[in-house]
């Protein structure tokens, strides 16, 4: 399965579920895709109203960017 398809599947799991823990796990899974993961996480942050999930997403993006600088 292509990387784009995998990312789309994870994004779909995020949108179909409202549980904070499950959504955070989807964000964690997207972090493995580097820049493409950042783009996907940003997309998901636009559609969620849960502050805990938003914070987790933003922290994850920061970690990805920090790891790419090294």
PyMOL Python script that loads the backbone (N, CA, C, O; Angstrom):
from pymol import cmd

cmd.read_pdbstr("""\
ATOM      1  N   UNK A   1       0.843  -1.177   0.000  1.00  0.00           N
ATOM      2  CA  UNK A   1       0.000   0.000   0.000  1.00  0.00           C
ATOM      3  C   UNK A   1       0.890   1.244   0.000  1.00  0.00           C
ATOM      4  O   UNK A   1       1.889   1.307   0.717  1.00  0.00           O
ATOM      5  N   UNK A   2       0.518   2.214  -0.803  1.00  0.00           N
ATOM      6  CA  UNK A   2       1.336   3.412  -0.893  1.00  0.00           C
ATOM      7  C   UNK A   2       1.253   4.239   0.388  1.00  0.00           C
ATOM      8  O   UNK A   2       0.314   4.117   1.174  1.00  0.00           O
ATOM      9  N   UNK A   3       2.260   5.079   0.568  1.00  0.00           N
ATOM     10  CA  UNK A   3       2.311   5.925   1.753  1.00  0.00           C
ATOM     11  C   UNK A   3       1.097   6.853   1.810  1.00  0.00           C
ATOM     12  O   UNK A   3       0.519   7.058   2.877  1.00  0.00           O
ATOM     13  N   UNK A   4       0.717   7.403   0.678  1.00  0.00           N
ATOM     14  CA  UNK A   4      -0.436   8.310   0.637  1.00  0.00           C
ATOM     15  C   UNK A   4      -1.703   7.590   1.065  1.00  0.00           C
ATOM     16  O   UNK A   4      -2.515   8.137   1.812  1.00  0.00           O
ATOM     17  N   UNK A   5      -1.870   6.360   0.592  1.00  0.00           N
ATOM     18  CA  UNK A   5      -3.059   5.568   0.959  1.00  0.00           C
ATOM     19  C   UNK A   5      -3.040   5.254   2.462  1.00  0.00           C
ATOM     20  O   UNK A   5      -4.077   5.318   3.121  1.00  0.00           O
ATOM     21  N   UNK A   6      -1.873   4.919   2.996  1.00  0.00           N
ATOM     22  CA  UNK A   6      -1.761   4.642   4.426  1.00  0.00           C
ATOM     23  C   UNK A   6      -2.141   5.870   5.245  1.00  0.00           C
ATOM     24  O   UNK A   6      -2.870   5.766   6.231  1.00  0.00           O
ATOM     25  N   UNK A   7      -1.645   7.034   4.831  1.00  0.00           N
ATOM     26  CA  UNK A   7      -1.971   8.271   5.533  1.00  0.00           C
ATOM     27  C   UNK A   7      -3.468   8.547   5.467  1.00  0.00           C
ATOM     28  O   UNK A   7      -4.073   8.932   6.468  1.00  0.00           O
ATOM     29  N   UNK A   8      -4.058   8.357   4.316  1.00  0.00           N
ATOM     30  CA  UNK A   8      -5.506   8.581   4.161  1.00  0.00           C
ATOM     31  C   UNK A   8      -6.310   7.635   5.053  1.00  0.00           C
ATOM     32  O   UNK A   8      -7.325   8.030   5.626  1.00  0.00           O
ATOM     33  N   UNK A   9      -5.854   6.390   5.169  1.00  0.00           N
ATOM     34  CA  UNK A   9      -6.540   5.425   6.041  1.00  0.00           C
ATOM     35  C   UNK A   9      -6.472   5.857   7.502  1.00  0.00           C
ATOM     36  O   UNK A   9      -7.458   5.744   8.231  1.00  0.00           O
ATOM     37  N   UNK A  10      -5.322   6.346   7.929  1.00  0.00           N
ATOM     38  CA  UNK A  10      -5.177   6.813   9.311  1.00  0.00           C
ATOM     39  C   UNK A  10      -6.053   8.031   9.551  1.00  0.00           C
ATOM     40  O   UNK A  10      -6.701   8.141  10.592  1.00  0.00           O
ATOM     41  N   UNK A  11      -6.073   8.952   8.583  1.00  0.00           N
ATOM     42  CA  UNK A  11      -6.926  10.139   8.710  1.00  0.00           C
ATOM     43  C   UNK A  11      -8.398   9.745   8.794  1.00  0.00           C
ATOM     44  O   UNK A  11      -9.163  10.349   9.546  1.00  0.00           O
ATOM     45  N   UNK A  12      -8.789   8.743   8.031  1.00  0.00           N
ATOM     46  CA  UNK A  12     -10.174   8.281   8.067  1.00  0.00           C
ATOM     47  C   UNK A  12     -10.505   7.681   9.434  1.00  0.00           C
ATOM     48  O   UNK A  12     -11.584   7.929   9.973  1.00  0.00           O
ATOM     49  N   UNK A  13      -9.591   6.898   9.996  1.00  0.00           N
ATOM     50  CA  UNK A  13      -9.801   6.341  11.333  1.00  0.00           C
ATOM     51  C   UNK A  13      -9.989   7.459  12.345  1.00  0.00           C
ATOM     52  O   UNK A  13     -10.833   7.356  13.234  1.00  0.00           O
ATOM     53  N   UNK A  14      -9.212   8.522  12.216  1.00  0.00           N
ATOM     54  CA  UNK A  14      -9.316   9.676  13.115  1.00  0.00           C
ATOM     55  C   UNK A  14     -10.703  10.294  13.008  1.00  0.00           C
ATOM     56  O   UNK A  14     -11.341  10.574  14.023  1.00  0.00           O
ATOM     57  N   UNK A  15     -11.165  10.505  11.792  1.00  0.00           N
ATOM     58  CA  UNK A  15     -12.442  11.197  11.612  1.00  0.00           C
ATOM     59  C   UNK A  15     -13.636  10.344  12.006  1.00  0.00           C
ATOM     60  O   UNK A  15     -14.683  10.875  12.377  1.00  0.00           O
ATOM     61  N   UNK A  16     -13.492   9.041  11.930  1.00  0.00           N
ATOM     62  CA  UNK A  16     -14.604   8.156  12.273  1.00  0.00           C
ATOM     63  C   UNK A  16     -14.704   7.882  13.767  1.00  0.00           C
ATOM     64  O   UNK A  16     -15.666   7.263  14.221  1.00  0.00           O
ATOM     65  N   UNK A  17     -13.732   8.332  14.524  1.00  0.00           N
ATOM     66  CA  UNK A  17     -13.694   8.036  15.950  1.00  0.00           C
ATOM     67  C   UNK A  17     -13.656   9.331  16.748  1.00  0.00           C
ATOM     68  O   UNK A  17     -13.020  10.303  16.340  1.00  0.00           O
ATOM     69  N   UNK A  18     -14.335   9.338  17.878  1.00  0.00           N
ATOM     70  CA  UNK A  18     -14.357  10.539  18.712  1.00  0.00           C
ATOM     71  C   UNK A  18     -13.591  10.359  20.023  1.00  0.00           C
ATOM     72  O   UNK A  18     -13.494  11.299  20.811  1.00  0.00           O
ATOM     73  N   UNK A  19     -13.058   9.186  20.262  1.00  0.00           N
ATOM     74  CA  UNK A  19     -12.331   8.931  21.505  1.00  0.00           C
ATOM     75  C   UNK A  19     -10.963   9.603  21.461  1.00  0.00           C
ATOM     76  O   UNK A  19     -10.207   9.425  20.506  1.00  0.00           O
ATOM     77  N   UNK A  20     -10.658  10.360  22.475  1.00  0.00           N
ATOM     78  CA  UNK A  20      -9.409  11.116  22.537  1.00  0.00           C
ATOM     79  C   UNK A  20      -8.199  10.213  22.367  1.00  0.00           C
ATOM     80  O   UNK A  20      -7.303  10.521  21.581  1.00  0.00           O
ATOM     81  N   UNK A  21      -8.161   9.105  23.092  1.00  0.00           N
ATOM     82  CA  UNK A  21      -7.006   8.212  23.039  1.00  0.00           C
ATOM     83  C   UNK A  21      -6.802   7.639  21.633  1.00  0.00           C
ATOM     84  O   UNK A  21      -5.670   7.550  21.156  1.00  0.00           O
ATOM     85  N   UNK A  22      -7.879   7.259  20.983  1.00  0.00           N
ATOM     86  CA  UNK A  22      -7.778   6.708  19.631  1.00  0.00           C
ATOM     87  C   UNK A  22      -7.293   7.772  18.656  1.00  0.00           C
ATOM     88  O   UNK A  22      -6.475   7.492  17.780  1.00  0.00           O
ATOM     89  N   UNK A  23      -7.794   8.980  18.809  1.00  0.00           N
ATOM     90  CA  UNK A  23      -7.359  10.073  17.936  1.00  0.00           C
ATOM     91  C   UNK A  23      -5.879  10.386  18.171  1.00  0.00           C
ATOM     92  O   UNK A  23      -5.144  10.641  17.217  1.00  0.00           O
ATOM     93  N   UNK A  24      -5.444  10.370  19.410  1.00  0.00           N
ATOM     94  CA  UNK A  24      -4.028  10.616  19.702  1.00  0.00           C
ATOM     95  C   UNK A  24      -3.148   9.522  19.114  1.00  0.00           C
ATOM     96  O   UNK A  24      -2.041   9.800  18.653  1.00  0.00           O
ATOM     97  N   UNK A  25      -3.625   8.286  19.126  1.00  0.00           N
ATOM     98  CA  UNK A  25      -2.860   7.187  18.531  1.00  0.00           C
ATOM     99  C   UNK A  25      -2.748   7.363  17.018  1.00  0.00           C
ATOM    100  O   UNK A  25      -1.720   7.037  16.425  1.00  0.00           O
ATOM    101  N   UNK A  26      -3.798   7.875  16.402  1.00  0.00           N
ATOM    102  CA  UNK A  26      -3.745   8.145  14.962  1.00  0.00           C
ATOM    103  C   UNK A  26      -2.691   9.214  14.670  1.00  0.00           C
ATOM    104  O   UNK A  26      -1.931   9.096  13.709  1.00  0.00           O
ATOM    105  N   UNK A  27      -2.651  10.250  15.495  1.00  0.00           N
ATOM    106  CA  UNK A  27      -1.639  11.291  15.338  1.00  0.00           C
ATOM    107  C   UNK A  27      -0.245  10.698  15.502  1.00  0.00           C
ATOM    108  O   UNK A  27       0.664  11.026  14.741  1.00  0.00           O
ATOM    109  N   UNK A  28      -0.075   9.829  16.489  1.00  0.00           N
ATOM    110  CA  UNK A  28       1.223   9.172  16.698  1.00  0.00           C
ATOM    111  C   UNK A  28       1.619   8.355  15.472  1.00  0.00           C
ATOM    112  O   UNK A  28       2.783   8.344  15.070  1.00  0.00           O
ATOM    113  N   UNK A  29       0.642   7.673  14.885  1.00  0.00           N
ATOM    114  CA  UNK A  29       0.933   6.872  13.693  1.00  0.00           C
ATOM    115  C   UNK A  29       1.352   7.769  12.529  1.00  0.00           C
ATOM    116  O   UNK A  29       2.241   7.409  11.758  1.00  0.00           O
ATOM    117  N   UNK A  30       0.724   8.919  12.401  1.00  0.00           N
ATOM    118  CA  UNK A  30       1.068   9.842  11.316  1.00  0.00           C
ATOM    119  C   UNK A  30       2.464  10.437  11.492  1.00  0.00           C
ATOM    120  O   UNK A  30       3.086  10.858  10.516  1.00  0.00           O
ATOM    121  N   UNK A  31       2.950  10.472  12.710  1.00  0.00           N
ATOM    122  CA  UNK A  31       4.271  11.064  12.956  1.00  0.00           C
ATOM    123  C   UNK A  31       5.386  10.292  12.251  1.00  0.00           C
ATOM    124  O   UNK A  31       6.465  10.838  12.020  1.00  0.00           O
ATOM    125  N   UNK A  32       5.138   9.054  11.915  1.00  0.00           N
ATOM    126  CA  UNK A  32       6.147   8.233  11.240  1.00  0.00           C
ATOM    127  C   UNK A  32       6.368   8.651   9.788  1.00  0.00           C
ATOM    128  O   UNK A  32       7.310   8.183   9.149  1.00  0.00           O
ATOM    129  N   UNK A  33       5.507   9.529   9.260  1.00  0.00           N
ATOM    130  CA  UNK A  33       5.572   9.907   7.851  1.00  0.00           C
ATOM    131  C   UNK A  33       6.252  11.246   7.606  1.00  0.00           C
ATOM    132  O   UNK A  33       6.155  11.793   6.508  1.00  0.00           O
ATOM    133  N   UNK A  34       6.933  11.778   8.604  1.00  0.00           N
ATOM    134  CA  UNK A  34       7.710  13.003   8.421  1.00  0.00           C
ATOM    135  C   UNK A  34       6.873  14.177   7.954  1.00  0.00           C
ATOM    136  O   UNK A  34       5.826  14.472   8.531  1.00  0.00           O
ATOM    137  N   UNK A  35       7.341  14.856   6.890  1.00  0.00           N
ATOM    138  CA  UNK A  35       6.629  16.027   6.384  1.00  0.00           C
ATOM    139  C   UNK A  35       5.206  15.705   5.947  1.00  0.00           C
ATOM    140  O   UNK A  35       4.290  16.495   6.175  1.00  0.00           O
ATOM    141  N   UNK A  36       5.019  14.554   5.323  1.00  0.00           N
ATOM    142  CA  UNK A  36       3.667  14.163   4.925  1.00  0.00           C
ATOM    143  C   UNK A  36       2.787  13.964   6.155  1.00  0.00           C
ATOM    144  O   UNK A  36       1.593  14.259   6.125  1.00  0.00           O
ATOM    145  N   UNK A  37       3.374  13.469   7.220  1.00  0.00           N
ATOM    146  CA  UNK A  37       2.630  13.310   8.476  1.00  0.00           C
ATOM    147  C   UNK A  37       2.247  14.651   9.073  1.00  0.00           C
ATOM    148  O   UNK A  37       1.152  14.806   9.615  1.00  0.00           O
ATOM    149  N   UNK A  38       3.152  15.627   8.974  1.00  0.00           N
ATOM    150  CA  UNK A  38       2.853  16.967   9.483  1.00  0.00           C
ATOM    151  C   UNK A  38       1.651  17.548   8.741  1.00  0.00           C
ATOM    152  O   UNK A  38       0.739  18.100   9.357  1.00  0.00           O
ATOM    153  N   UNK A  39       1.658  17.420   7.432  1.00  0.00           N
ATOM    154  CA  UNK A  39       0.536  17.932   6.640  1.00  0.00           C
ATOM    155  C   UNK A  39      -0.777  17.277   7.045  1.00  0.00           C
ATOM    156  O   UNK A  39      -1.801  17.947   7.180  1.00  0.00           O
ATOM    157  N   UNK A  40      -0.737  15.963   7.237  1.00  0.00           N
ATOM    158  CA  UNK A  40      -1.948  15.230   7.619  1.00  0.00           C
ATOM    159  C   UNK A  40      -2.423  15.641   9.016  1.00  0.00           C
ATOM    160  O   UNK A  40      -3.619  15.828   9.238  1.00  0.00           O
ATOM    161  N   UNK A  41      -1.495  15.778   9.942  1.00  0.00           N
ATOM    162  CA  UNK A  41      -1.855  16.191  11.306  1.00  0.00           C
ATOM    163  C   UNK A  41      -2.467  17.587  11.274  1.00  0.00           C
ATOM    164  O   UNK A  41      -3.457  17.844  11.959  1.00  0.00           O
ATOM    165  N   UNK A  42      -1.893  18.484  10.495  1.00  0.00           N
ATOM    166  CA  UNK A  42      -2.457  19.826  10.359  1.00  0.00           C
ATOM    167  C   UNK A  42      -3.891  19.771   9.838  1.00  0.00           C
ATOM    168  O   UNK A  42      -4.757  20.504  10.316  1.00  0.00           O
ATOM    169  N   UNK A  43      -4.137  18.906   8.865  1.00  0.00           N
ATOM    170  CA  UNK A  43      -5.502  18.740   8.344  1.00  0.00           C
ATOM    171  C   UNK A  43      -6.457  18.309   9.454  1.00  0.00           C
ATOM    172  O   UNK A  43      -7.573  18.818   9.563  1.00  0.00           O
ATOM    173  N   UNK A  44      -6.006  17.371  10.268  1.00  0.00           N
ATOM    174  CA  UNK A  44      -6.863  16.849  11.339  1.00  0.00           C
ATOM    175  C   UNK A  44      -7.072  17.879  12.448  1.00  0.00           C
ATOM    176  O   UNK A  44      -8.133  17.913  13.070  1.00  0.00           O
ATOM    177  N   UNK A  45      -6.081  18.704  12.694  1.00  0.00           N
ATOM    178  CA  UNK A  45      -6.221  19.731  13.744  1.00  0.00           C
ATOM    179  C   UNK A  45      -7.303  20.752  13.377  1.00  0.00           C
ATOM    180  O   UNK A  45      -7.911  21.369  14.252  1.00  0.00           O
ATOM    181  N   UNK A  46      -7.532  20.920  12.079  1.00  0.00           N
ATOM    182  CA  UNK A  46      -8.560  21.864  11.619  1.00  0.00           C
ATOM    183  C   UNK A  46      -9.977  21.354  11.881  1.00  0.00           C
ATOM    184  O   UNK A  46     -10.920  22.142  11.955  1.00  0.00           O
ATOM    185  N   UNK A  47     -10.126  20.042  12.021  1.00  0.00           N
ATOM    186  CA  UNK A  47     -11.485  19.499  12.151  1.00  0.00           C
ATOM    187  C   UNK A  47     -11.849  19.069  13.568  1.00  0.00           C
ATOM    188  O   UNK A  47     -13.002  18.724  13.827  1.00  0.00           O
ATOM    189  N   UNK A  48     -10.900  19.083  14.478  1.00  0.00           N
ATOM    190  CA  UNK A  48     -11.212  18.644  15.839  1.00  0.00           C
ATOM    191  C   UNK A  48     -11.468  19.849  16.746  1.00  0.00           C
ATOM    192  O   UNK A  48     -10.872  20.913  16.581  1.00  0.00           O
ATOM    193  N   UNK A  49     -12.359  19.652  17.692  1.00  0.00           N
ATOM    194  CA  UNK A  49     -12.630  20.701  18.677  1.00  0.00           C
ATOM    195  C   UNK A  49     -12.071  20.328  20.050  1.00  0.00           C
ATOM    196  O   UNK A  49     -12.120  21.126  20.986  1.00  0.00           O
ATOM    197  N   UNK A  50     -11.548  19.127  20.158  1.00  0.00           N
ATOM    198  CA  UNK A  50     -11.004  18.632  21.424  1.00  0.00           C
ATOM    199  C   UNK A  50      -9.630  19.252  21.676  1.00  0.00           C
ATOM    200  O   UNK A  50      -8.680  18.995  20.936  1.00  0.00           O
ATOM    201  N   UNK A  51      -9.534  20.064  22.719  1.00  0.00           N
ATOM    202  CA  UNK A  51      -8.276  20.746  23.013  1.00  0.00           C
ATOM    203  C   UNK A  51      -7.140  19.773  23.320  1.00  0.00           C
ATOM    204  O   UNK A  51      -5.996  20.020  22.939  1.00  0.00           O
ATOM    205  N   UNK A  52      -7.439  18.682  23.997  1.00  0.00           N
ATOM    206  CA  UNK A  52      -6.404  17.698  24.326  1.00  0.00           C
ATOM    207  C   UNK A  52      -5.798  17.105  23.054  1.00  0.00           C
ATOM    208  O   UNK A  52      -4.584  16.923  22.965  1.00  0.00           O
ATOM    209  N   UNK A  53      -6.643  16.808  22.082  1.00  0.00           N
ATOM    210  CA  UNK A  53      -6.168  16.258  20.812  1.00  0.00           C
ATOM    211  C   UNK A  53      -5.373  17.318  20.050  1.00  0.00           C
ATOM    212  O   UNK A  53      -4.335  17.009  19.464  1.00  0.00           O
ATOM    213  N   UNK A  54      -5.850  18.560  20.054  1.00  0.00           N
ATOM    214  CA  UNK A  54      -5.124  19.632  19.373  1.00  0.00           C
ATOM    215  C   UNK A  54      -3.734  19.823  19.966  1.00  0.00           C
ATOM    216  O   UNK A  54      -2.755  19.966  19.234  1.00  0.00           O
ATOM    217  N   UNK A  55      -3.650  19.824  21.284  1.00  0.00           N
ATOM    218  CA  UNK A  55      -2.359  19.987  21.950  1.00  0.00           C
ATOM    219  C   UNK A  55      -1.427  18.835  21.590  1.00  0.00           C
ATOM    220  O   UNK A  55      -0.248  19.047  21.305  1.00  0.00           O
ATOM    221  N   UNK A  56      -1.962  17.616  21.605  1.00  0.00           N
ATOM    222  CA  UNK A  56      -1.143  16.455  21.251  1.00  0.00           C
ATOM    223  C   UNK A  56      -0.644  16.569  19.811  1.00  0.00           C
ATOM    224  O   UNK A  56       0.512  16.267  19.517  1.00  0.00           O
ATOM    225  N   UNK A  57      -1.526  17.006  18.926  1.00  0.00           N
ATOM    226  CA  UNK A  57      -1.132  17.171  17.527  1.00  0.00           C
ATOM    227  C   UNK A  57      -0.038  18.200  17.352  1.00  0.00           C
ATOM    228  O   UNK A  57       0.929  17.968  16.626  1.00  0.00           O
ATOM    229  N   UNK A  58      -0.183  19.337  18.012  1.00  0.00           N
ATOM    230  CA  UNK A  58       0.822  20.393  17.900  1.00  0.00           C
ATOM    231  C   UNK A  58       2.158  19.965  18.502  1.00  0.00           C
ATOM    232  O   UNK A  58       3.216  20.260  17.946  1.00  0.00           O
ATOM    233  N   UNK A  59       2.107  19.274  19.633  1.00  0.00           N
ATOM    234  CA  UNK A  59       3.342  18.771  20.249  1.00  0.00           C
ATOM    235  C   UNK A  59       4.019  17.743  19.346  1.00  0.00           C
ATOM    236  O   UNK A  59       5.246  17.703  19.249  1.00  0.00           O
ATOM    237  N   UNK A  60       3.215  16.919  18.691  1.00  0.00           N
ATOM    238  CA  UNK A  60       3.766  15.905  17.789  1.00  0.00           C
ATOM    239  C   UNK A  60       4.431  16.566  16.586  1.00  0.00           C
ATOM    240  O   UNK A  60       5.509  16.144  16.168  1.00  0.00           O
ATOM    241  N   UNK A  61       3.809  17.587  16.033  1.00  0.00           N
ATOM    242  CA  UNK A  61       4.410  18.315  14.911  1.00  0.00           C
ATOM    243  C   UNK A  61       5.747  18.912  15.340  1.00  0.00           C
ATOM    244  O   UNK A  61       6.727  18.846  14.598  1.00  0.00           O
ATOM    245  N   UNK A  62       5.785  19.487  16.520  1.00  0.00           N
ATOM    246  CA  UNK A  62       7.038  20.078  17.028  1.00  0.00           C
ATOM    247  C   UNK A  62       8.121  19.010  17.147  1.00  0.00           C
ATOM    248  O   UNK A  62       9.271  19.246  16.778  1.00  0.00           O
ATOM    249  N   UNK A  63       7.756  17.832  17.663  1.00  0.00           N
ATOM    250  CA  UNK A  63       8.738  16.740  17.806  1.00  0.00           C
ATOM    251  C   UNK A  63       9.260  16.299  16.436  1.00  0.00           C
ATOM    252  O   UNK A  63      10.455  16.052  16.275  1.00  0.00           O
ATOM    253  N   UNK A  64       8.360  16.202  15.449  1.00  0.00           N
ATOM    254  CA  UNK A  64       8.787  15.790  14.103  1.00  0.00           C
ATOM    255  C   UNK A  64       9.774  16.807  13.544  1.00  0.00           C
ATOM    256  O   UNK A  64      10.832  16.445  13.031  1.00  0.00           O
ATOM    257  N   UNK A  65       9.415  18.084  13.649  1.00  0.00           N
ATOM    258  CA  UNK A  65      10.298  19.142  13.123  1.00  0.00           C
ATOM    259  C   UNK A  65      11.638  19.150  13.845  1.00  0.00           C
ATOM    260  O   UNK A  65      12.681  19.310  13.210  1.00  0.00           O
ATOM    261  N   UNK A  66      11.623  18.980  15.163  1.00  0.00           N
ATOM    262  CA  UNK A  66      12.867  18.944  15.926  1.00  0.00           C
ATOM    263  C   UNK A  66      13.746  17.772  15.502  1.00  0.00           C
ATOM    264  O   UNK A  66      14.964  17.920  15.391  1.00  0.00           O
ATOM    265  N   UNK A  67      13.145  16.621  15.266  1.00  0.00           N
ATOM    266  CA  UNK A  67      13.919  15.437  14.890  1.00  0.00           C
ATOM    267  C   UNK A  67      14.486  15.571  13.478  1.00  0.00           C
ATOM    268  O   UNK A  67      15.507  14.963  13.160  1.00  0.00           O
ATOM    269  N   UNK A  68      13.834  16.358  12.638  1.00  0.00           N
ATOM    270  CA  UNK A  68      14.315  16.553  11.279  1.00  0.00           C
ATOM    271  C   UNK A  68      15.496  17.528  11.222  1.00  0.00           C
ATOM    272  O   UNK A  68      16.267  17.522  10.262  1.00  0.00           O
ATOM    273  N   UNK A  69      15.629  18.358  12.248  1.00  0.00           N
ATOM    274  CA  UNK A  69      16.725  19.321  12.305  1.00  0.00           C
ATOM    275  C   UNK A  69      18.052  18.656  12.643  1.00  0.00           C
ATOM    276  O   UNK A  69      19.118  19.180  12.316  1.00  0.00           O
ATOM    277  N   UNK A  70      17.985  17.509  13.294  1.00  0.00           N
ATOM    278  CA  UNK A  70      19.199  16.831  13.774  1.00  0.00           C
ATOM    279  C   UNK A  70      19.910  16.103  12.660  1.00  0.00           C
ATOM    280  O   UNK A  70      20.947  15.481  12.891  1.00  0.00           O
TER     281      UNK A  70
END
""", "prot")
cmd.dss("prot")
cmd.show_as("cartoon", "prot")
cmd.util.cbc("prot")
cmd.orient("prot")
